[in-house]
Amino acid sequence: MRTALWVMSVMAANLGTSASAPAEAAEKQTLQIEGSTTVGPIADAFAEAFKTKPPGLAITVKKTGSGDGAAALVDERCDIATMSRFMKDKEYTKAVEKGFLPVAHAVAMDGVCVVVHPSNPVKGLTTEQARKIYMGEIKNWKDVGGPDAPIVPISRDTSSGTYETFHGLVMKKQKMADGIEYVNSNPQMHARVSTTKGAIGYVGLGFVDEKVKALEIDRIAPTKRTIAKGTYPIARPLFFFTRNYPDLGSIIHEFCTFHLTEEGQEIVEAKGFVPVTDY
Amino acid sequence: MTQAVTGRDIEPGRQASGFDRPLLLTPGQDLAGFILNRVGRGALFMTAASSIVAVLLILAFVVREALPFFAPGETVAAASHAVHRLGELLGSTCWYPEAEGAAAEFGGLSLIAGSLYVTVLALVVAVPTGLMTALCLSDVLPFAARQIIKPVVELLAAIPSVAYGFFAVLMLAPWLQQHLGLPTGTNALNAGLILGLMAIPTIVSVSEDALTAVGRELREASYALGATRAETLLRVVMPAAHSGVIAAVILGMMRAIGETMVVWMASGNAAQIPSPWWDLGQSIRTMTATVAGEMGEVPKGSTHYHALFAVGLLLLAFTFLLNFVTEALLRRVRHGKGVV
């Protein structure tokens, strides 16, 4: 009983000292972030890096979806919306009606590499061919310049951000064939493609190594350079959206420009995305 | 008290405990005993009922979340809509729930077929193997060997299903591709084999208990009538233990149909019915894998969300149906035995 009291009093004292410092400077700062599940990990990692910066800053990151993020930003329920696509005109108009202009900060590039077994002689595909393979119209490698072997197309599960990118940019939002296999992670995709001769799959750039072969798409090989420049076709920018351009020096401004720092670049790379800077 | 009644302790000159207590309880003691009795009974009843309550609550929750799939609005057209949705779920093989608006398709037939494929395959693998292992353990091997082998077999049940899944993807799938010449290694066969392996310990453990419970008398009587060991096992011991054996098979089946992680990793998850139907080298997708794989990111309250619960409800209905069918079969077997 006595020890418990002692522990409690010590804890109270600690709380008092840590809480009093920012309370004197200003009221407690909060940063609400909401939106895409793809961009969420970047925001999470940024928030982790910001934890130590201004004392008493509380950052919450919700991962619900790009659309939810946009709606929350317009309704002023969050300060930064993370989005894997640009705002739709409807969302933008709503924001303008409310009296502010949404500003996009492209924090990273998301590139998806189409990979095959290393023994596969096919060097590249066009986006059209890739789409037809996943729609079940092209079923044999000989139709795209390869050996006479059935194609085994493998997709990521429909709830992943990688699927979303592929589905949007390659499939043009059309339905994949029923015979497509689904795996639930990048490592598993890597394992399946590296052990299956006829397989074709897609992974983030960070998962390409010598055990799988990344194909050229529309004659452009996926590299950090081509993805960052936007010439590689299966790549998209990932955004932070704010209401107007954030006040210079504010915490929102610092957060939305963090990807331009060296530390931010490292975080983006560590999360498997392509940074926009090159230190 | 109990010592006193056994008689052993009633010896002259010895003070047996409890004998000096008054025969009548005081009202307080009486009440305390009564309350304790009631509380104890209540507590035991609550414990026993909690699993039933849990089942009912889960059922209610699944039904509540699945209903909006069939009846999104409370309109007059709702009935026809519900019939339409149910027809689509049970009759169509087009599963494309993540599409926007009217393009979405909710045909669950290929998922139902997928679940049936892996379950039947798992039983084909696990029932003969499991029963033979059980027979071997109970009647063939010496007692000492049984003491070692049974725990080892039961250890199979302790391996987490993710580990089985990794085994399926990294070892079995490439093996199937290399040795059977299949284009893809994650398919119905792979999932069925792994699920069968997972069901074996359940079947072995339960049916071995049932076989051992058949007394020595029956076996010796059978031998005395001149039956061989095989005849004794198949004609006497097995029929005598049939209810336990059937229970073992049901448990194994439940394990196979409800398993999620392994099928999600091993079956390939292609929402299709293999054609021709016997081509087990094709990928399939089960109901459990669909729910597990798509639940993560589905917006709460969307049609897709409710569709997944409808699939879950369907799965529940299947398990209940299977349970009832096997129960009925069991009753018929028992009845038949009574007549003969």
HADDOCK unambig.tbl for C-alpha pairs under 7 A between the chains (distance, minus, plus):
assign (segid A and resid 150 and name CA) (segid B and resid 183 and name CA) 6.89 0.50 0.50
assign (segid A and resid 152 and name CA) (segid B and resid 183 and name CA) 6.87 0.50 0.50
assign (segid A and resid 152 and name CA) (segid B and resid 184 and name CA) 6.65 0.50 0.50
assign (segid A and resid 157 and name CA) (segid B and resid 293 and name CA) 6.66 0.50 0.50
assign (segid A and resid 158 and name CA) (segid B and resid 294 and name CA) 6.66 0.50 0.50
assign (segid A and resid 159 and name CA) (segid B and resid 294 and name CA) 5.96 0.50 0.50
assign (segid A and resid 159 and name CA) (segid B and resid 296 and name CA) 6.67 0.50 0.50
assign (segid A and resid 159 and name CA) (segid B and resid 297 and name CA) 5.17 0.50 0.50
assign (segid A and resid 178 and name CA) (segid B and resid 270 and name CA) 5.96 0.50 0.50
assign (segid A and resid 178 and name CA) (segid B and resid 271 and name CA) 5.18 0.50 0.50
assign (segid A and resid 178 and name CA) (segid B and resid 272 and name CA) 5.47 0.50 0.50
assign (segid A and resid 179 and name CA) (segid B and resid 270 and name CA) 4.97 0.50 0.50
assign (segid A and resid 179 and name CA) (segid B and resid 271 and name CA) 6.40 0.50 0.50
assign (segid A and resid 179 and name CA) (segid B and resid 272 and name CA) 5.90 0.50 0.50
assign (segid A and resid 180 and name CA) (segid B and resid 270 and name CA) 5.06 0.50 0.50
assign (segid A and resid 181 and name CA) (segid B and resid 268 and name CA) 4.75 0.50 0.50
assign (segid A and resid 181 and name CA) (segid B and resid 269 and name CA) 5.19 0.50 0.50
assign (segid A and resid 181 and name CA) (segid B and resid 270 and name CA) 4.54 0.50 0.50
assign (segid A and resid 181 and name CA) (segid B and resid 283 and name CA) 6.71 0.50 0.50
assign (segid A and resid 182 and name CA) (segid B and resid 268 and name CA) 5.78 0.50 0.50
assign (segid A and resid 182 and name CA) (segid B and resid 269 and name CA) 5.13 0.50 0.50
assign (segid A and resid 182 and name CA) (segid B and resid 270 and name CA) 6.45 0.50 0.50
assign (segid A and resid 183 and name CA) (segid B and resid 265 and name CA) 6.76 0.50 0.50
assign (segid A and resid 191 and name CA) (segid B and resid 170 and name CA) 6.88 0.50 0.50
assign (segid A and resid 195 and name CA) (segid B and resid 174 and name CA) 5.89 0.50 0.50
assign (segid A and resid 196 and name CA) (segid B and resid 174 and name CA) 6.87 0.50 0.50
assign (segid A and resid 196 and name CA) (segid B and resid 184 and name CA) 6.66 0.50 0.50
assign (segid A and resid 198 and name CA) (segid B and resid 183 and name CA) 6.66 0.50 0.50
